[in-house]
Amino acid sequence: MLVGASGAGKSTLLAVLLRFVDPEAGRVVVGDRDLRDLTDAELRRTVSGMTQDDHLFHASLRDNLTLARPGADEAELRAACGEAGLLDWIDGLPAGLDTVVGEDGARLSGGQRRRVSLARALLADPPVLLLDEPTEGLDPDMAEALMTDVLAATRNRTTLLVTHRPVGLDPSDRIVVLENGRVVPSGASAEPDGVPGIYRESLESTERSAPVG
């Protein structure tokens, strides 16, 4: 888990991992290979995921999902949608997976758009899965529900989840905190008092603003 305030450098780090930009110094290694030694096809198979700029096309849910894995069969599509918490909703649609979502998912709610992007990322099933602010723009209840599904779906995957919201982080193996582009001391999410910086401050702020009763 990578946390930090807006502007801390989280999305820049993901851009480096996706090779949208290269590091000015040092190198990024996955396994024993420098990312710069991978072909574009190898990189896409190794590192991919869900970014804040994910686009949904004016096409069916099926077409939008299979962009991640052309030729995916019905069972694979349904499995990814189930992991993203979409299956009950899809099964309630008259056209199911053949429902057209509108340009950039205009016919979907904010939560549904984020979940479709998540399902597409899960369907790709890369060795390293990146998830950039999956709860961005959602209300607190919807964000917590989505985060619960995200962490359940990625439990057995190498996953880097980027967020600035301290919601539902307890199952995380490790939290890394960024401040001004630098890593500050971090720890296990089960011990928030031992995690200084923006994570602890945000968590305490959230707890203070929570309704009583």
N, CA, C and O of each residue as an XYZ file, in Angstrom:
852
protein
N       0.843     -1.181      0.000
C       0.000      0.000      0.000
C       0.890      1.248      0.000
O       1.811      1.368      0.809
N       0.602      2.164     -0.913
C       1.348      3.411     -1.001
C       0.385      4.545     -0.709
O      -0.588      4.744     -1.437
N       0.656      5.296      0.364
C      -0.246      6.364      0.772
C       0.511      7.680      0.855
O       1.737      7.718      0.958
N      -0.252      8.741      0.808
C       0.339     10.069      0.894
C      -0.639     11.097      0.381
O      -1.601     10.760     -0.309
N      -0.400     12.340      0.712
C      -1.286     13.418      0.282
C      -1.175     13.621     -1.228
O      -0.223     13.159     -1.857
N      -2.157     14.317     -1.803
C      -2.086     14.659     -3.220
C      -0.804     15.446     -3.485
O      -0.476     16.376     -2.749
N      -0.086     15.067     -4.539
C       1.166     15.735     -4.864
C       2.392     15.129     -4.205
O       3.502     15.629     -4.387
N       2.206     14.051     -3.435
C       3.351     13.448     -2.739
C       4.261     12.675     -3.684
O       5.416     12.412     -3.349
N       3.754     12.305     -4.868
C       4.567     11.560     -5.826
C       4.077     10.161     -6.118
O       4.774      9.380     -6.765
N       2.871      9.830     -5.642
C       2.352      8.469     -5.815
C       2.134      8.123     -7.287
O       2.597      7.087     -7.763
N       1.437      8.983     -7.991
C       1.141      8.705     -9.397
C       2.407      8.735    -10.245
O       2.503      8.017    -11.240
N       3.375      9.558     -9.860
C       4.650      9.584    -10.581
C       5.364      8.249    -10.446
O       5.950      7.754    -11.409
N       5.317      7.666     -9.257
C       5.936      6.361     -9.053
C       5.274      5.314     -9.946
O       5.961      4.491    -10.551
N       3.940      5.342    -10.030
C       3.254      4.389    -10.905
C       3.633      4.622    -12.366
O       3.797      3.669    -13.127
N       3.772      5.889    -12.755
C       4.166      6.201    -14.133
C       5.534      5.608    -14.455
O       5.774      5.164    -15.578
N       6.436      5.602    -13.462
C       7.754      4.986    -13.660
C       7.606      3.476    -13.823
O       8.241      2.880    -14.693
N       6.766      2.854    -12.988
C       6.578      1.408    -13.073
C       5.942      0.995    -14.394
O       6.215     -0.089    -14.911
N       5.090      1.864    -14.939
C       4.447      1.571    -16.224
C       5.295      2.038    -17.407
O       4.913      1.841    -18.560
N       6.436      2.652    -17.127
C       7.377      3.179    -18.115
C       6.773      4.282    -18.974
O       7.136      4.447    -20.138
N       5.841      5.039    -18.383
C       5.411      6.271    -19.033
C       6.537      7.297    -18.951
O       6.685      8.153    -19.824
N       7.332      7.192    -17.878
C       8.554      7.981    -17.720
C       9.631      7.058    -17.168
O       9.322      6.044    -16.542
N      10.896      7.406    -17.399
C      12.007      6.639    -16.838
C      12.614      7.400    -15.665
O      12.585      8.631    -15.649
N      13.162      6.690    -14.688
C      13.786      7.367    -13.545
C      14.999      8.178    -13.969
O      15.736      7.777    -14.870
N      15.207      9.320    -13.318
C      16.372     10.145    -13.618
C      17.646      9.537    -13.054
O      18.741      9.833    -13.530
N      17.511      8.696    -12.051
C      18.660      8.022    -11.455
C      18.208      6.660    -10.950
O      17.024      6.447    -10.686
N      19.157      5.740    -10.818
C      18.820      4.417    -10.327
C      18.084      3.596    -11.373
O      18.069      3.941    -12.555
N      17.477      2.512    -10.929
C      16.741      1.656    -11.839
C      15.610      0.966    -11.106
O      15.608      0.899     -9.877
N      14.651      0.455    -11.855
C      13.507     -0.273    -11.310
C      13.605     -1.703    -11.791
O      13.695     -1.957    -12.992
N      13.586     -2.642    -10.853
C      13.776     -4.051    -11.175
C      12.536     -4.836    -10.752
O      12.039     -4.672     -9.637
N      12.045     -5.682    -11.642
C      10.992     -6.635    -11.323
C      11.591     -8.019    -11.476
O      12.017     -8.399    -12.567
N      11.627     -8.779    -10.381
C      12.397    -10.009    -10.395
C      13.862     -9.636    -10.467
O      14.374     -8.938     -9.592
N      14.538    -10.098    -11.503
C      15.943     -9.722    -11.681
C      16.154     -8.920    -12.956
O      17.278     -8.809    -13.445
N      15.057     -8.350    -13.503
C      15.165     -7.649    -14.782
C      14.830     -6.162    -14.623
O      13.840     -5.792    -13.991
N      15.666     -5.344    -15.204
C      15.397     -3.913    -15.258
C      14.218     -3.677    -16.199
O      14.160     -4.256    -17.284
N      13.284     -2.830    -15.785
C      12.110     -2.575    -16.623
C      12.512     -2.078    -18.010
O      11.823     -2.346    -18.994
N      13.619     -1.361    -18.083
C      14.040     -0.813    -19.375
C      14.521     -1.895    -20.333
O      14.669     -1.638    -21.528
N      14.769     -3.114    -19.820
C      15.192     -4.218    -20.671
C      14.014     -5.011    -21.221
O      14.196     -5.886    -22.067
N      12.800     -4.711    -20.744
C      11.608     -5.423    -21.210
C      11.082     -4.791    -22.487
O      11.123     -3.571    -22.645
N      10.589     -5.617    -23.395
C       9.881     -5.086    -24.550
C       8.534     -4.537    -24.090
O       8.098     -4.819    -22.974
N       7.872     -3.753    -24.946
C       6.553     -3.229    -24.578
C       5.587     -4.354    -24.252
O       4.828     -4.260    -23.287
N       5.607     -5.415    -25.043
C       4.698     -6.539    -24.807
C       5.011     -7.223    -23.476
O       4.100     -7.571    -22.726
N       6.305     -7.415    -23.184
C       6.692     -8.036    -21.916
C       6.282     -7.166    -20.738
O       5.821     -7.672    -19.715
N       6.452     -5.852    -20.884
C       6.086     -4.940    -19.805
C       4.600     -5.011    -19.517
O       4.194     -5.072    -18.357
N       3.780     -5.003    -20.567
C       2.326     -5.045    -20.374
C       1.893     -6.347    -19.725
O       0.937     -6.369    -18.951
N       2.591     -7.433    -20.036
C       2.256     -8.724    -19.415
C       2.712     -8.782    -17.964
O       2.146     -9.530    -17.167
N       3.733     -7.996    -17.612
C       4.337     -8.076    -16.284
C       3.746     -7.070    -15.307
O       3.467     -7.411    -14.158
N       3.552     -5.830    -15.756
C       3.084     -4.748    -14.891
C       1.939     -4.029    -15.595
O       2.123     -3.470    -16.676
N       0.776     -4.044    -14.990
C      -0.353     -3.283    -15.537
C      -1.370     -3.085    -14.430
O      -1.180     -3.553    -13.307
N      -2.452     -2.388    -14.753
C      -3.456     -2.191    -13.719
C      -4.432     -1.088    -14.040
O      -4.762     -0.841    -15.200
N      -4.886     -0.432    -13.002
C      -5.959      0.556    -13.059
C      -5.378      1.914    -12.681
O      -4.837      2.083    -11.588
N      -5.493      2.886    -13.594
C      -4.996      4.223    -13.309
C      -6.162      5.194    -13.182
O      -7.304      4.860    -13.498
N      -5.857      6.403    -12.714
C      -6.914      7.407    -12.586
C      -7.452      7.833    -13.946
O      -8.568      8.347    -14.037
N      -6.671      7.626    -15.002
C      -7.079      8.055    -16.339
C      -7.713      6.934    -17.154
O      -7.913      7.085    -18.360
N      -8.033      5.809    -16.510
C      -8.662      4.709    -17.238
C      -9.902      5.194    -17.980
O     -10.720      5.933    -17.434
N     -10.026      4.763    -19.235
C     -11.133      5.222    -20.081
C     -12.045      4.048    -20.400
O     -11.582      2.951    -20.711
N     -13.347      4.293    -20.318
C     -14.329      3.321    -20.785
C     -14.864      3.802    -22.123
O     -15.213      4.972    -22.278
N     -14.926      2.899    -23.082
C     -15.342      3.262    -24.426
C     -16.849      3.092    -24.607
O     -17.494      2.349    -23.867
N     -17.396      3.787    -25.595
C     -18.819      3.689    -25.911
C     -19.059      2.334    -26.578
O     -19.236      2.229    -27.792
N     -19.057      1.323    -25.744
C     -19.171     -0.059    -26.198
C     -19.785     -0.855    -25.046
O     -20.157     -0.291    -24.016
N     -19.884     -2.148    -25.230
C     -20.481     -2.983    -24.189
C     -19.506     -3.209    -23.040
O     -18.298     -3.009    -23.173
N     -20.061     -3.629    -21.917
C     -19.207     -4.026    -20.799
C     -18.215     -5.098    -21.241
O     -17.036     -5.046    -20.891
N     -18.704     -6.071    -22.013
C     -17.850     -7.159    -22.493
C     -16.665     -6.610    -23.298
O     -15.519     -7.001    -23.077
N     -16.956     -5.702    -24.229
C     -15.888     -5.151    -25.068
C     -14.881     -4.357    -24.252
O     -13.678     -4.429    -24.500
N     -15.377     -3.594    -23.273
C     -14.469     -2.819    -22.434
C     -13.586     -3.732    -21.584
O     -12.411     -3.435    -21.368
N     -14.141     -4.824    -21.111
C     -13.371     -5.730    -20.272
C     -12.331     -6.506    -21.068
O     -11.198     -6.673    -20.617
N     -12.711     -6.981    -22.254
C     -11.794     -7.834    -23.016
C     -10.637     -7.056    -23.631
O      -9.748     -7.657    -24.233
N     -10.629     -5.734    -23.493
C      -9.432     -4.991    -23.871
C      -8.232     -5.487    -23.071
O      -7.101     -5.469    -23.558
N      -8.488     -5.931    -21.838
C      -7.402     -6.409    -20.973
C      -6.942     -7.803    -21.367
O      -5.771     -8.143    -21.199
N      -7.854     -8.607    -21.888
C      -7.489     -9.968    -22.297
C      -8.385    -10.389    -23.464
O      -9.421    -11.021    -23.260
N      -7.987    -10.040    -24.670
C      -8.787    -10.433    -25.836
C      -8.992    -11.952    -25.853
O      -8.059    -12.721    -25.621
N     -10.221    -12.359    -26.130
C     -10.504    -13.787    -26.178
C     -10.899    -14.382    -24.844
O     -11.128    -15.588    -24.761
N     -10.988    -13.570    -23.789
C     -11.420    -14.091    -22.485
C     -12.812    -14.689    -22.615
O     -13.687    -14.099    -23.249
N     -13.021    -15.852    -22.021
C     -14.320    -16.504    -22.147
C     -15.278    -15.998    -21.071
O     -14.908    -15.207    -20.203
N     -16.507    -16.472    -21.152
C     -17.560    -16.000    -20.240
C     -17.198    -16.244    -18.781
O     -17.420    -15.384    -17.930
N     -16.642    -17.418    -18.495
C     -16.296    -17.742    -17.111
C     -15.231    -16.793    -16.577
O     -15.307    -16.367    -15.425
N     -14.246    -16.459    -17.395
C     -13.184    -15.546    -16.964
C     -13.727    -14.138    -16.741
O     -13.344    -13.467    -15.782
N     -14.616    -13.691    -17.625
C     -15.232    -12.372    -17.460
C     -16.060    -12.323    -16.181
O     -15.981    -11.359    -15.420
N     -16.843    -13.351    -15.952
C     -17.695    -13.371    -14.759
C     -16.855    -13.459    -13.484
O     -17.211    -12.873    -12.462
N     -15.753    -14.182    -13.543
C     -14.888    -14.281    -12.362
C     -14.306    -12.915    -12.009
O     -14.295    -12.532    -10.840
N     -13.822    -12.173    -13.014
C     -13.263    -10.847    -12.762
C     -14.330     -9.901    -12.246
O     -14.080     -9.121    -11.328
N     -15.517     -9.964    -12.831
C     -16.611     -9.096    -12.377
C     -17.049     -9.457    -10.968
O     -17.424     -8.583    -10.186
N     -17.002    -10.741    -10.642
C     -17.346    -11.152     -9.282
C     -16.344    -10.627     -8.275
O     -16.730    -10.174     -7.197
N     -15.054    -10.680     -8.610
C     -14.022    -10.157     -7.712
C     -14.169     -8.657     -7.509
O     -13.852     -8.137     -6.439
N     -14.653     -7.960     -8.538
C     -14.826     -6.501     -8.444
C     -16.180     -6.113     -7.858
O     -16.498     -4.926     -7.783
N     -16.976     -7.085     -7.445
C     -18.271     -6.794     -6.826
C     -19.325     -6.314     -7.810
O     -20.214     -5.548     -7.439
N     -19.237     -6.760     -9.070
C     -20.148     -6.282    -10.118
C     -21.182     -7.310    -10.545
O     -22.149     -6.960    -11.222
N     -21.004     -8.555    -10.170
C     -21.764     -9.626    -10.803
C     -23.267     -9.519    -10.554
O     -24.052     -9.700    -11.485
N     -23.681     -9.232     -9.338
C     -25.120     -9.126     -9.061
C     -25.742     -8.008     -9.894
O     -26.837     -8.164    -10.434
N     -25.038     -6.880     -9.996
C     -25.550     -5.758    -10.795
C     -25.645     -6.145    -12.265
O     -26.652     -5.860    -12.914
N     -24.612     -6.790    -12.799
C     -24.612     -7.183    -14.207
C     -25.729     -8.184    -14.495
O     -26.414     -8.087    -15.513
N     -25.904     -9.143    -13.592
C     -26.943    -10.145    -13.800
C     -28.341     -9.538    -13.758
O     -29.289    -10.136    -14.266
N     -28.479     -8.350    -13.153
C     -29.766     -7.670    -13.111
C     -30.047     -6.799    -14.319
O     -31.145     -6.258    -14.452
N     -29.054     -6.654    -15.215
C     -29.234     -5.845    -16.418
C     -29.879     -6.673    -17.522
O     -29.522     -7.839    -17.690
N     -30.822     -6.105    -18.282
C     -31.469     -6.865    -19.363
C     -30.475     -7.454    -20.355
O     -30.663     -8.576    -20.826
N     -29.414     -6.704    -20.679
C     -28.437     -7.179    -21.657
C     -27.178     -7.748    -21.013
O     -26.262     -8.165    -21.721
N     -27.115     -7.772    -19.691
C     -25.961     -8.332    -19.014
C     -24.650     -7.717    -19.463
O     -24.517     -6.494    -19.515
N     -23.690     -8.554    -19.786
C     -22.374     -8.078    -20.206
C     -22.409     -7.350    -21.545
O     -21.438     -6.692    -21.919
N     -23.510     -7.462    -22.262
C     -23.634     -6.775    -23.547
C     -24.261     -5.389    -23.412
O     -24.591     -4.755    -24.414
N     -24.424     -4.919    -22.176
C     -24.929     -3.573    -21.922
C     -23.906     -2.536    -22.366
O     -22.727     -2.638    -22.027
N     -24.353     -1.540    -23.123
C     -23.473     -0.470    -23.590
C     -23.344      0.574    -22.487
O     -24.346      0.996    -21.910
N     -22.121      0.989    -22.194
C     -21.866      1.843    -21.033
C     -21.873      3.338    -21.353
O     -21.897      4.156    -20.435
N     -21.852      3.716    -22.650
C     -21.764      5.131    -23.005
C     -20.316      5.593    -23.018
O     -19.432      4.924    -22.483
N     -20.086      6.741    -23.635
C     -18.725      7.275    -23.720
C     -18.167      7.546    -22.333
O     -18.757      8.284    -21.544
N     -17.012      6.934    -22.045
C     -16.358      7.025    -20.741
C     -17.293      6.596    -19.612
O     -17.238      7.140    -18.509
N     -18.146      5.623    -19.894
C     -19.031      5.081    -18.866
C     -20.115      6.030    -18.417
O     -20.541      5.988    -17.262
N     -20.576      6.902    -19.329
C     -21.542      7.941    -18.962
C     -22.851      7.364    -18.428
O     -23.563      8.045    -17.691
N     -23.178      6.133    -18.783
C     -24.433      5.525    -18.334
C     -24.286      4.797    -17.006
O     -25.237      4.186    -16.516
N     -23.097      4.863    -16.428
C     -22.836      4.191    -15.160
C     -22.653      5.210    -14.053
O     -22.346      6.375    -14.307
N     -22.846      4.758    -12.818
C     -22.532      5.607    -11.670
C     -21.022      5.646    -11.484
O     -20.293      4.865    -12.096
N     -20.557      6.561    -10.635
C     -19.133      6.648    -10.364
C     -18.578      5.350     -9.808
O     -17.504      4.902    -10.210
N     -19.308      4.750     -8.886
C     -18.851      3.493     -8.303
C     -18.808      2.370     -9.313
O     -17.890      1.551     -9.293
N     -19.798      2.322    -10.201
C     -19.818      1.284    -11.231
C     -18.654      1.446    -12.209
O     -18.044      0.460    -12.625
N     -18.349      2.696    -12.574
C     -17.215      2.926    -13.476
C     -15.917      2.442    -12.845
O     -15.113      1.775    -13.497
N     -15.712      2.782    -11.569
C     -14.476      2.360    -10.911
C     -14.405      0.832    -10.820
O     -13.334      0.248    -10.987
N     -15.536      0.191    -10.558
C     -15.550     -1.263    -10.446
C     -15.304     -1.935    -11.803
O     -14.645     -2.973    -11.864
N     -15.828     -1.353    -12.889
C     -15.557     -1.913    -14.217
C     -14.061     -1.804    -14.530
O     -13.466     -2.745    -15.057
N     -13.457     -0.660    -14.207
C     -12.010     -0.503    -14.406
C     -11.238     -1.510    -13.562
O     -10.232     -2.058    -14.011
N     -11.704     -1.754    -12.343
C     -11.058     -2.737    -11.475
C     -11.181     -4.134    -12.071
O     -10.208     -4.888    -12.096
N     -12.382     -4.483    -12.554
C     -12.581     -5.807    -13.151
C     -11.662     -5.997    -14.350
O     -11.113     -7.081    -14.545
N     -11.490     -4.957    -15.152
C     -10.607     -5.041    -16.312
C      -9.157     -5.268    -15.870
O      -8.432     -6.053    -16.481
N      -8.744     -4.582    -14.814
C      -7.377     -4.764    -14.306
C      -7.183     -6.178    -13.764
O      -6.133     -6.784    -13.980
N      -8.179     -6.704    -13.067
C      -8.084     -8.056    -12.518
C      -8.081     -9.096    -13.626
O      -7.403    -10.118    -13.518
N      -8.837     -8.843    -14.694
C      -8.886     -9.781    -15.812
C      -7.521     -9.897    -16.484
O      -7.148    -10.975    -16.947
N      -6.775     -8.796    -16.541
C      -5.437     -8.832    -17.143
C      -4.515     -9.770    -16.374
O      -3.662    -10.431    -16.966
N      -4.689     -9.829    -15.048
C      -3.966    -10.755    -14.183
C      -2.450    -10.698    -14.369
O      -1.827    -11.732    -14.605
N      -1.840     -9.505    -14.267
C      -0.379     -9.423    -14.408
C       0.313     -9.884    -13.125
O      -0.310     -9.883    -12.063
N       1.582    -10.275    -13.198
C       2.325    -10.610    -11.976
C       2.386     -9.451    -10.987
O       2.380     -9.669     -9.776
N       2.445     -8.206    -11.501
C       2.460     -7.023    -10.644
C       1.268     -6.159    -11.036
O       1.212     -5.629    -12.145
N       0.313     -6.022    -10.116
C      -0.920     -5.282    -10.372
C      -0.845     -3.920     -9.692
O      -0.571     -3.835     -8.495
N      -1.087     -2.857    -10.452
C      -1.074     -1.495     -9.926
C      -2.500     -0.957     -9.892
O      -3.233     -1.068    -10.874
N      -2.889     -0.381     -8.771
C      -4.222      0.196     -8.622
C      -4.070      1.615     -8.088
O      -3.666      1.814     -6.942
N      -4.393      2.591     -8.915
C      -4.185      3.997     -8.564
C      -5.501      4.629     -8.143
O      -6.381      4.844     -8.976
N      -5.644      4.928     -6.857
C      -6.808      5.617     -6.303
C      -8.129      4.994     -6.763
O      -8.947      5.684     -7.372
N      -8.357      3.695     -6.482
C      -9.591      3.057     -6.943
C     -10.856      3.652     -6.341
O     -11.939      3.460     -6.894
N     -10.754      4.375     -5.215
C     -11.946      4.943     -4.586
C     -12.111      6.436     -4.856
O     -12.959      7.086     -4.244
N     -11.304      6.985     -5.767
C     -11.359      8.420     -6.041
C     -12.759      8.836     -6.488
O     -13.347      8.209     -7.370
N     -13.294      9.904     -5.871
C     -14.578     10.454     -6.268
C     -15.783      9.761     -5.665
O     -16.918     10.141     -5.954
N     -15.561      8.744     -4.828
C     -16.672      8.011     -4.233
C     -16.959      8.530     -2.828
O     -16.066      9.037     -2.149
N     -18.213      8.398     -2.400
C     -18.539      8.803     -1.039
C     -17.940      7.786     -0.066
O     -17.584      6.684     -0.482
N     -17.821      8.134      1.230
C     -17.110      7.264      2.172
C     -17.645      5.843      2.247
O     -16.860      4.896      2.294
N     -18.964      5.670      2.258
C     -19.526      4.318      2.355
C     -19.195      3.501      1.113
O     -18.808      2.336      1.214
N     -19.348      4.116     -0.063
C     -19.041      3.418     -1.313
C     -17.553      3.117     -1.406
O     -17.159      2.053     -1.883
N     -16.719      4.062     -0.946
C     -15.269      3.869     -0.979
C     -14.860      2.693     -0.095
O     -14.027      1.876     -0.485
N     -15.446      2.614      1.091
C     -15.089      1.523      1.996
C     -15.519      0.180      1.428
O     -14.786     -0.804      1.535
N     -16.723      0.129      0.815
C     -17.204     -1.114      0.219
C     -16.301     -1.555     -0.924
O     -15.961     -2.733     -1.037
N     -15.910     -0.599     -1.777
C     -15.045     -0.941     -2.901
C     -13.674     -1.380     -2.411
O     -13.111     -2.338     -2.941
N     -13.128     -0.698     -1.410
C     -11.813     -1.070     -0.905
C     -11.834     -2.480     -0.313
O     -10.872     -3.233     -0.466
N     -12.919     -2.836      0.356
C     -13.046     -4.194      0.891
C     -12.972     -5.219     -0.225
O     -12.286     -6.233     -0.100
N     -13.688     -4.952     -1.332
C     -13.660     -5.869     -2.472
C     -12.286     -5.894     -3.133
O     -11.812     -6.954     -3.541
N     -11.641     -4.725     -3.241
C     -10.312     -4.650     -3.853
C      -9.325     -5.516     -3.083
O      -8.609     -6.321     -3.678
N      -9.283     -5.359     -1.774
C      -8.296     -6.085     -0.979
C      -8.592     -7.581     -0.960
O      -7.668     -8.394     -0.915
N      -9.875     -7.953     -0.993
C     -10.214     -9.377     -1.058
C      -9.789     -9.974     -2.395
O      -9.271    -11.089     -2.444
N     -10.011     -9.227     -3.486
C      -9.700     -9.732     -4.821
C      -8.200     -9.830     -5.074
O      -7.760    -10.642     -5.888
N      -7.410     -9.006     -4.381
C      -5.966     -8.965     -4.648
C      -5.145     -9.661     -3.566
O      -3.927     -9.496     -3.510
N      -5.794    -10.424     -2.721
C      -5.107    -11.007     -1.565
C      -3.924    -11.867     -1.972
O      -2.896    -11.847     -1.295
N      -4.036    -12.617     -3.051
C      -2.970    -13.533     -3.459
C      -2.192    -13.019     -4.663
O      -1.577    -13.803     -5.386
N      -2.215    -11.698     -4.885
C      -1.480    -11.100     -5.991
C      -0.459    -10.108     -5.438
O      -0.651     -9.541     -4.362
N       0.624     -9.904     -6.182
C       1.542     -8.811     -5.866
C       0.877     -7.531     -6.341
O       0.738     -7.302     -7.542
N       0.471     -6.706     -5.401
C      -0.357     -5.537     -5.722
C       0.194     -4.294     -5.052
O       0.507     -4.298     -3.861
N       0.308     -3.229     -5.832
C       0.641     -1.922     -5.281
C      -0.608     -1.064     -5.386
O      -1.024     -0.677     -6.478
N      -1.195     -0.776     -4.244
C      -2.423      0.011     -4.182
C      -2.076      1.409     -3.703
O      -1.513      1.584     -2.623
N      -2.416      2.403     -4.515
C      -2.118      3.799     -4.206
C      -3.386      4.487     -3.739
O      -4.429      4.379     -4.383
N      -3.302      5.194     -2.622
C      -4.475      5.909     -2.120
C      -4.036      7.059     -1.223
O      -2.949      7.030     -0.646
N      -4.891      8.069     -1.112
C      -4.646      9.109     -0.112
C      -5.724      9.055      0.964
O      -5.772      9.908      1.851
N      -6.608      8.024      0.879
C      -7.707      7.906      1.837
C      -7.454      6.725      2.757
O      -7.318      5.604      2.268
N      -7.384      6.926      4.066
C      -7.125      5.838      5.010
C      -8.388      5.027      5.276
O      -8.884      4.993      6.401
N      -8.906      4.375      4.237
C     -10.166      3.631      4.344
C      -9.901      2.161      4.071
O      -9.377      1.806      3.015
N     -10.264      1.297      5.028
C     -10.203     -0.136      4.812
C      -8.818     -0.683      4.550
O      -8.673     -1.603      3.746
N      -7.784     -0.149      5.205
C      -6.419     -0.563      4.916
C      -5.927     -1.715      5.785
O      -4.807     -2.188      5.590
N      -6.732     -2.181      6.740
C      -6.260     -3.161      7.714
C      -5.645     -4.418      7.103
O      -4.650     -4.905      7.639
N      -6.191     -4.983      5.987
C      -5.595     -6.220      5.466
C      -4.258     -6.032      4.743
O      -3.655     -7.019      4.322
N      -3.785     -4.809      4.590
C      -2.557     -4.581      3.835
C      -1.362     -5.213      4.536
O      -1.252     -5.175      5.761
N      -0.463     -5.797      3.735
C       0.754     -6.384      4.304
C       1.711     -5.299      4.784
O       2.371     -5.444      5.813
N       1.775     -4.210      4.022
C       2.710     -3.142      4.371
C       2.219     -1.822      3.814
O       1.637     -1.770      2.730
N       2.457     -0.754      4.563
C       2.115      0.592      4.123
C       3.405      1.385      3.947
O       4.236      1.453      4.853
N       3.557      1.980      2.774
C       4.684      2.870      2.501
C       4.127      4.282      2.355
O       3.203      4.517      1.576
N       4.687      5.203      3.097
C       4.193      6.572      3.122
C       5.125      7.468      2.316
O       6.339      7.452      2.520
N       4.558      8.249      1.404
C       5.319      9.226      0.634
C       4.977     10.630      1.108
O       3.809     10.966      1.300
N       5.990     11.431      1.290
C       5.823     12.851      1.566
C       6.839     13.607      0.722
O       8.042     13.369      0.832
N       6.361     14.513     -0.116
C       7.248     15.323     -0.961
C       8.203     14.469     -1.783
O       9.379     14.803     -1.926
N       7.694     13.366     -2.320
C       8.490     12.512     -3.190
C       9.455     11.585     -2.485
O      10.244     10.909     -3.145
N       9.418     11.532     -1.166
C      10.342     10.679     -0.421
C       9.581      9.723      0.491
O       8.504     10.040      0.996
N      10.162      8.559      0.686
C       9.567      7.564      1.584
C       9.898      7.943      3.021
O      11.044      8.249      3.347
N       8.877      7.918      3.873
C       9.074      8.142      5.304
C       8.775      6.835      6.024
O       8.196      5.932      5.419
N       9.151      6.698      7.305
C       8.974      5.420      8.002
C       7.558      4.889      7.858
O       6.581      5.635      7.921
N       7.473      3.574      7.662
C       6.181      2.932      7.451
C       6.135      1.640      8.223
O       7.119      1.239      8.844
N       4.980      0.984      8.182
C       4.829     -0.253      8.933
C       3.589     -0.996      8.531
O       2.994     -0.715      7.490
N       3.192     -1.955      9.360
C       2.004     -2.750      9.078
C       0.761     -1.927      9.381
O       0.747     -1.126     10.315
N      -0.282     -2.131      8.584
C      -1.492     -1.338      8.779
C      -2.196     -1.675     10.079
O      -2.979     -0.875     10.591
N      -1.922     -2.857     10.617
C      -2.556     -3.225     11.884
C      -2.000     -2.412     13.044
O      -2.535     -2.469     14.151
N      -0.921     -1.649     12.802
C      -0.305     -0.855     13.852
C      -0.194      0.597     13.414
O       0.914      1.108     13.248
N      -1.344      1.280     13.222
C      -1.296      2.643     12.697
C      -0.559      3.618     13.590
O      -0.022      4.610     13.097
N      -0.515      3.360     14.921
C       0.183      4.277     15.804
C       1.686      4.280     15.526
O       2.385      5.229     15.884
N       2.184      3.213     14.885
C       3.597      3.149     14.575
C       3.939      3.698     13.205
O       5.090      3.626     12.775
N       2.943      4.250     12.512
C       3.158      4.794     11.172
C       3.026      6.300     11.234
O       1.910      6.815     11.300
N       4.149      7.028     11.213
C       4.081      8.475     11.302
C       3.707      9.103      9.966
O       3.554      8.402      8.965
N       3.563     10.409      9.951
C       3.354     11.131      8.706
C       1.900     11.200      8.292
O       0.996     11.120      9.123
N       1.689     11.350      6.986
C       0.365     11.658      6.460
C      -0.641     10.556      6.718
O      -1.825     10.846      6.897
N      -0.207      9.281      6.744
C      -1.155      8.200      6.980
C      -1.779      8.320      8.365
O      -3.002      8.280      8.506
N      -0.938      8.468      9.386
C      -1.462      8.540     10.746
C      -2.322      9.783     10.926
O      -3.392      9.723     11.533
N      -1.848     10.923     10.390
C      -2.611     12.160     10.534
C      -3.955     12.069      9.831
O      -4.961     12.545     10.357
N      -3.985     11.463      8.647
C      -5.234     11.314      7.913
C      -6.176     10.373      8.641
O      -7.380     10.622      8.716
N      -5.620      9.279      9.184
C      -6.437      8.328      9.915
C      -7.071      8.986     11.130
O      -8.262      8.815     11.387
N      -6.266      9.745     11.880
C      -6.799     10.409     13.056
C      -7.852     11.442     12.669
O      -8.845     11.603     13.378
N      -7.652     12.138     11.563
C      -8.635     13.105     11.083
C      -9.941     12.433     10.725
O     -11.018     12.939     11.039
N      -9.839     11.256     10.046
C     -11.035     10.516      9.666
C     -11.784     10.057     10.895
O     -13.011     10.133     10.939
N     -11.058      9.577     11.902
C     -11.706      9.098     13.120
C     -12.401     10.230     13.859
O     -13.480     10.039     14.419
N     -11.774     11.434     13.863
C     -12.392     12.560     14.542
C     -13.663     13.020     13.852
O     -14.591     13.501     14.503
N     -13.708     12.870     12.506
C     -14.869     13.358     11.765
C     -15.974     12.330     11.645
O     -17.046     12.631     11.121
N     -15.722     11.092     12.133
C     -16.734     10.050     12.015
C     -17.920     10.368     12.905
O     -17.736     10.897     14.001
N     -19.163     10.054     12.455
C     -20.355     10.309     13.259
C     -20.357      9.479     14.522
O     -19.850      8.357     14.528
N     -20.913     10.007     15.580
C     -20.989      9.302     16.860
C     -22.349      8.637     16.987
O     -23.371      9.217     16.618
N     -22.357      7.422     17.509
C     -23.617      6.741     17.748
C     -23.793      5.516     16.886
O     -24.815      4.837     16.980
